Amino acid sequence: MVGVTNLSLGQVSQDQIDLDLASMRVHVRQVSLQIRDAMKTYDELVSEELIKIRAKRIEKQAEQNATAAYAAAAARGVQNAGEPTFTDPKAAAVDVANSAPSTAPAKRPTAFSVSFDYLVTTFKAGQYSTAKDFYRALERKAGADSPFDKGTGANAGKLFVRDIGKPFAFKTLENNLPKIRKAARTG
């Protein structure tokens, strides 16, 4: 395996195998999906794959543990008092997996989540029939009183969310305009 350096008695660590598998899956996803959402970074995709791989391993281990515990209890003819009794090892595995602490990393803020309140307030203040009109209004208002800055140089014509330094794409606004409208109506 490429990139594996953690060897112990000829064995590769499970974490390194998981990382390599997640990296390979990410490469496949990047090629096949061509990264639909430009806001997702390579690290975020690797994290998602690691979470899926580890959750599957936890579920498999829990299923094996439940099967062993079920077999041992059946051999003794005894059931543990106060603990749920599962006749199906998969049900026990799901119960254990659901009670396991989350290993998911904290989500990074997105350009949309950081600017949502401002977007709703701005939408309420004006009358915008299309996402394009609204985006142009945001471009005009970009500056000190806005969470947005205008791009310069190669990024001219783009909006950037100042707090996180990420671009705010027109497509993001277009996809989330129904949420903004709903929030503007209810709030």
N, C-alpha and C positions, 0 to 999 in steps of 0.2 A: 504494500500500500504506500502511496506517495504521501509524504508528510508525517508519517507515524514515527515518533522518536521515543515513545515511552514503552520500552520493552522490559519485561520481567520474566526470566526463565523461558524465553521464547514466546511469551504471551503478549498480545497487544491489549492495552487497557480498554475497557468497555467504553469509557468516555471518548477516547480517541477514535474508536471505531464508529461511535455515534456521530462524532463531529465530521469524520470523513464521509459517512453516509449522507448526513445532512447537506454537506457541501456539494456532493454529487447530485443530490436531488434538486438543490437550488439551481445548479447549472442546467439541468434538464428543464426545470420550470422556466428559467430565463429564456431559453431557446424556444420552447413551445408556446409560451404566453407572451413573449417579448415585453415583459414587465408592463402590464396594463396600467398600473398605477405608478407613476414616476415618483411618488412620495415614499414608496417602500425602498429601503436600502438593502443592500446585500446582507448586512448584519441582521436586519429585521427578519429577512427570509430564512437565514440560517437559524435564528432563534425559534421561529415557528416550526421548522422541521425538527429541531432538537426536542421541542416540547412534545410533538407528535410521537417521535421515536421513544422518548422516555416514558410517556404515558402508556404506550403499547407494551413496553417492557414491564412496567409496574403492574399492568393488568394481567400480563402473562404470569408474572411471579406470584401475584395474589391468587390467580387461578390454581397454580401449582400448590401454593401453601394451603388453600382451602381444600383442595383434593386430598392432600396429605392429612390434614386435620380431620376431614370427614372420614377418611379410611381408618385413621387411628381411633376415632370415637366409635365408629361402627365395630371395630375389632374389640374394643373394651365394652361395647354395649352401653356406653354412658354418653350423655349429652351435657355440655357445660351449662350450668344454671346461669341465667341472667344474660347470656349471649344469644344473638339471633341464630337460629338453626336453619341451615340451608340444605336442601336436598339436591340442589343443583350447584355444582362448583362454579359455574359461570356467574350465577347470582351472587355468590360469595365474593367472587373476584370483582364484580361491579361495585359491591358494597365497600370493599376495601379500597378500591381505586377512587371512589367518590369521597372517602374519608381522608385520603392522603392529602397532605398539604400541597398547595399549588406551587409549582416550580416555575410558573410563568413570570418572566421579567416584567417590570412595570412598563406600561406602554409609553412611548415617547409622544409628546404632544404633536398634533398635526397642525398644519397651517389653518385648516378649517376650525378645529376645536379651539385654538388660541384666539381666533378672530370672530368667533360665533356671536358673542354679545354685540360687538360693534356692527356686524353685518345686519343683525336684527334691528338694531336702533336706526341704522342708515336706511334700511328698507322701509321702516315705518315712516320715516321723515319724507321720503320721496315717493313718486309713483313710477314704478318700473314695470313695463309689460313683458320684457324679455331679459334673459340672463345677460345678453350682450349690453343692453342699456345699463343694467345694474353694474356690470364690470367696468364700463366706461366711467360711470359716476364714481366708482371706487378709485379708479386711476386719477380722476380729477381731484379727489379729496386726499390722496396720498400725501403724507407729510407729518408734521409734528402732532396734529390732533387726531391722527389715525394710526392704527397698528401697522399700516403698510408704508413701504417706501417704493419709489419707482426704480426699476433696474436701469443701469447705465452700461454703456459700451456694448458688449456682445449680448447683454441681457436687457437691452432697451425694449420697452413695450411690455415688460413683465412686472408683476407686483411681487414684492417680497414681504413676508411677515417679519417685522423688525425683531420681535422677542426671540424668535427661534432661528432666524436667518434662512428660512426656507421659502421657496417660491410658492405663490398662490396662483394656481393655474385657472384659466377660464373654465376648463372642463370640470374642475372641482366645484366651482360656483354653479355651473349648469346642472351638475348631478345633485347638488344639495339645495337648489333653489326651493323645491317643495317644502323642505324642513324649515327653511328661513321664513317662507310665507306663513306656514302654520304657526311658528313661534311668534311672528309679528301679529297674527290675528288673535292668538290666545293671550299674549303678554301685554 
